[in-house]
């Protein structure tokens, strides 16, 4: 049995950050998925905030919040995913927080109920991604040749668009060449590919349908045009 137990939800991008870090650091772990709409009693007893991820250690200690969990993994296990220099390390932590702000905007995009909200959220994302574009250098990763926790944070961000882009072209990545190349490299990284369940894309589409998202409305309209 693995000494670490990751408690997860199939669509949670914050869980994916932790899973990517675990795989990049070659740390064995087990993963248990729960339904956040019907939280089991044992989960509610373990999670002070009622959220995933949780990481349960061998001594039954439970850690929560993805940033805290990733910091623990950095301190407790070899193969660091942060730079050694304190200023560089702080800078990368700041961009991880920026990634969380991007995820908040993506939530608004994927739950948008009308065309105007979708357009506004797409424009907001475009502005955020343009800020990231300005700090990217030669790649292939955020810090150049070193894969780090910023990459682990943005891999789940870009994964959403593997589904969204099949529905509608929002123009979010137009002209952002460095960002597009970073996205492509991240999509090919084994740890990022393996951080989700095989049917992730179908689950995300079902989420859009279940929340009455405008993206689902567009997808349904597109299917109707194809079949008519």
C-alpha positions as CSV (number, residue, x, y, z in Angstrom):
1,X,0.0,0.0,0.0
2,X,1.2,3.5,-0.8
3,X,2.0,5.7,2.1
4,X,0.2,8.6,0.5
5,X,-3.5,8.8,-0.4
6,X,-4.8,11.6,-2.6
7,X,-8.5,12.4,-2.3
8,X,-9.7,13.8,-5.5
9,X,-12.5,14.8,-7.9
10,X,-12.2,13.9,-11.6
11,X,-12.5,17.5,-12.8
12,X,-10.7,19.4,-10.1
13,X,-7.6,21.3,-11.6
14,X,-6.1,21.8,-8.1
15,X,-6.0,18.0,-7.6
16,X,-4.3,17.7,-10.9
17,X,-1.5,20.1,-9.7
18,X,-0.8,17.7,-6.8
19,X,-1.0,14.6,-9.0
20,X,1.4,16.1,-11.5
21,X,3.8,17.0,-8.7
22,X,3.6,13.5,-7.2
23,X,4.4,12.0,-10.6
24,X,7.2,14.4,-11.4
25,X,8.8,13.6,-8.0
26,X,8.3,9.9,-8.5
27,X,6.3,9.5,-5.3
28,X,4.0,6.5,-5.1
29,X,0.4,7.3,-4.1
30,X,-3.1,6.1,-4.2
31,X,-6.0,8.1,-5.6
32,X,-9.6,8.0,-4.3
33,X,-12.3,10.0,-6.2
34,X,-15.4,11.4,-4.6
35,X,-18.5,13.1,-5.8
36,X,-18.5,16.6,-4.4
37,X,-22.2,16.9,-5.0
38,X,-22.8,14.0,-2.5
39,X,-19.8,14.2,-0.1
40,X,-19.3,11.1,2.0
41,X,-19.4,11.6,5.7
42,X,-15.8,10.4,6.1
43,X,-14.7,13.1,3.6
44,X,-16.5,15.9,5.5
45,X,-14.8,14.8,8.7
46,X,-11.4,15.0,7.1
47,X,-11.8,18.2,5.0
48,X,-12.2,21.5,7.0
49,X,-13.2,23.4,3.9
50,X,-15.2,20.6,2.2
51,X,-12.9,20.8,-0.8
52,X,-10.4,18.6,-2.6
53,X,-7.5,17.9,-2.8
54,X,-6.7,16.2,0.4
55,X,-3.5,14.3,1.0
56,X,-3.5,11.7,3.7
57,X,-0.1,10.7,5.0
58,X,1.0,7.3,6.4
59,X,0.4,8.5,10.0
60,X,-3.2,9.6,9.0
61,X,-2.3,13.3,9.0
62,X,-4.4,15.1,6.5
63,X,-3.2,18.0,4.5
64,X,-5.5,20.3,2.5
65,X,-5.1,23.2,-0.1
66,X,-3.1,22.3,-3.2
67,X,-0.4,25.0,-2.5
68,X,0.3,23.7,1.0
69,X,0.4,20.1,-0.3
70,X,2.8,20.9,-3.0
71,X,5.0,22.8,-0.5
72,X,5.0,19.7,1.7
73,X,6.0,17.5,-1.2
74,X,8.9,19.9,-2.0
75,X,10.2,19.8,1.6
76,X,9.6,16.1,2.3
77,X,10.8,14.5,-0.9
78,X,13.8,14.9,-3.3
79,X,13.7,16.1,-6.9
80,X,12.8,19.7,-6.3
81,X,10.3,21.4,-8.7
82,X,11.2,24.9,-7.4
83,X,14.4,26.8,-8.2
84,X,17.0,27.1,-5.4
85,X,17.2,30.9,-5.4
86,X,14.7,32.4,-2.9
87,X,13.7,35.3,-5.2
88,X,13.1,33.0,-8.2
89,X,11.2,30.6,-6.0
90,X,9.0,33.4,-4.7
91,X,8.4,34.6,-8.3
92,X,7.3,31.2,-9.4
93,X,4.9,30.9,-6.4
94,X,3.4,34.2,-7.4
95,X,2.8,32.9,-11.0
96,X,1.1,29.8,-9.5
97,X,-1.2,32.2,-7.7
98,X,-1.8,33.9,-11.0
99,X,-2.8,30.5,-12.4
100,X,-5.4,30.3,-9.7
101,X,-6.8,33.6,-10.8
102,X,-6.9,32.3,-14.4
103,X,-8.9,29.2,-13.1
104,X,-11.4,31.5,-11.5
105,X,-12.0,33.2,-14.8
106,X,-12.3,29.8,-16.6
107,X,-15.0,29.0,-14.1
108,X,-16.9,32.0,-15.2
109,X,-16.4,31.1,-18.8
110,X,-17.5,27.5,-18.4
111,X,-20.6,28.4,-16.4
112,X,-21.6,31.4,-18.5
113,X,-25.3,31.4,-19.3
114,X,-25.3,33.7,-22.2
115,X,-23.2,35.0,-25.1
116,X,-22.3,38.3,-23.5
117,X,-21.0,36.7,-20.3
118,X,-19.0,34.2,-22.4
119,X,-17.5,37.1,-24.5
120,X,-16.6,39.0,-21.4
121,X,-14.9,36.1,-19.7
122,X,-13.1,35.2,-23.0
123,X,-11.7,38.8,-23.1
124,X,-10.7,38.6,-19.5
125,X,-8.8,35.3,-20.1
126,X,-7.2,36.8,-23.2
127,X,-5.8,39.7,-21.1
128,X,-4.5,37.3,-18.4
129,X,-2.9,35.1,-21.0
130,X,-1.3,38.1,-22.6
131,X,0.4,38.9,-19.2
132,X,1.8,35.3,-19.1
133,X,3.0,35.7,-22.7
134,X,5.1,38.6,-21.7
135,X,7.1,36.6,-19.1
136,X,7.7,33.5,-21.1
137,X,11.1,33.1,-22.6
138,X,12.6,30.4,-24.7
139,X,10.8,27.5,-23.2
140,X,9.9,24.7,-23.4
141,X,8.8,25.3,-19.8
142,X,7.9,28.4,-17.8
143,X,11.5,28.5,-16.5
144,X,13.2,27.4,-19.7
145,X,14.6,23.9,-19.6
146,X,13.4,23.2,-16.0
147,X,9.9,21.8,-15.5
148,X,8.5,23.2,-12.3
149,X,5.4,23.8,-10.2
150,X,4.3,26.7,-12.4
151,X,4.0,24.1,-15.3
152,X,2.1,21.8,-13.0
153,X,-0.3,24.6,-12.3
154,X,-0.9,25.7,-15.9
155,X,-1.2,22.2,-17.4
156,X,-4.7,21.8,-16.0
157,X,-5.5,25.4,-17.1
158,X,-4.8,24.6,-20.8
159,X,-6.5,21.2,-20.6
160,X,-9.9,22.9,-20.5
161,X,-9.3,24.4,-23.9
162,X,-8.7,20.9,-25.4
163,X,-12.5,20.6,-25.0
164,X,-13.6,24.2,-25.4
165,X,-11.7,24.6,-28.7
166,X,-13.8,21.8,-30.2
167,X,-16.9,23.8,-29.4
168,X,-16.1,27.3,-30.5
169,X,-13.0,29.4,-31.4
170,X,-12.9,32.2,-28.8
171,X,-9.7,33.6,-30.2
172,X,-8.1,33.6,-26.7
173,X,-4.7,32.3,-27.9
174,X,-4.5,34.3,-31.2
175,X,-1.1,36.0,-31.5
176,X,0.2,34.4,-28.3
177,X,3.0,32.3,-29.9
178,X,5.0,31.6,-26.8
179,X,1.9,30.7,-24.8
180,X,0.7,28.3,-27.6
181,X,4.1,26.6,-27.7
182,X,4.1,26.2,-23.9
183,X,0.6,24.8,-24.0
184,X,1.6,22.3,-26.7
185,X,4.7,21.1,-24.7
186,X,2.6,20.8,-21.5
187,X,-0.1,18.7,-23.4
188,X,2.6,16.2,-24.3
189,X,4.1,15.8,-20.8
190,X,3.2,12.3,-19.4
191,X,2.5,13.5,-15.9
192,X,0.0,16.0,-17.2
193,X,-1.6,13.5,-19.5
194,X,-1.9,11.0,-16.6
195,X,-3.2,13.5,-14.0
196,X,-6.8,12.9,-15.1
197,X,-9.2,10.0,-15.6
198,X,-9.4,8.7,-19.2
199,X,-12.9,10.1,-19.8
200,X,-12.0,13.6,-18.5
201,X,-13.2,15.3,-21.7
202,X,-16.6,13.5,-21.6
203,X,-17.0,14.4,-18.0
204,X,-16.3,18.1,-18.7
205,X,-18.9,18.1,-21.5
206,X,-21.4,16.5,-19.1
207,X,-20.5,19.2,-16.6
208,X,-21.3,21.9,-19.2
209,X,-24.6,20.3,-20.0
210,X,-25.6,19.9,-16.3
211,X,-24.9,23.5,-15.6
212,X,-26.8,24.8,-18.6
213,X,-23.6,26.4,-19.9
214,X,-23.7,28.6,-23.0
215,X,-20.8,26.5,-24.3
216,X,-23.1,23.5,-24.2
217,X,-25.8,25.5,-26.0
218,X,-23.2,26.2,-28.8
219,X,-22.1,22.6,-28.9
220,X,-25.7,21.4,-29.2
221,X,-26.4,23.9,-32.0
222,X,-23.3,22.7,-33.8
223,X,-24.4,19.1,-33.6
224,X,-27.8,20.1,-34.9
225,X,-26.3,21.8,-37.9
226,X,-24.2,18.8,-38.7
227,X,-27.2,16.5,-38.5
228,X,-29.6,18.7,-40.4
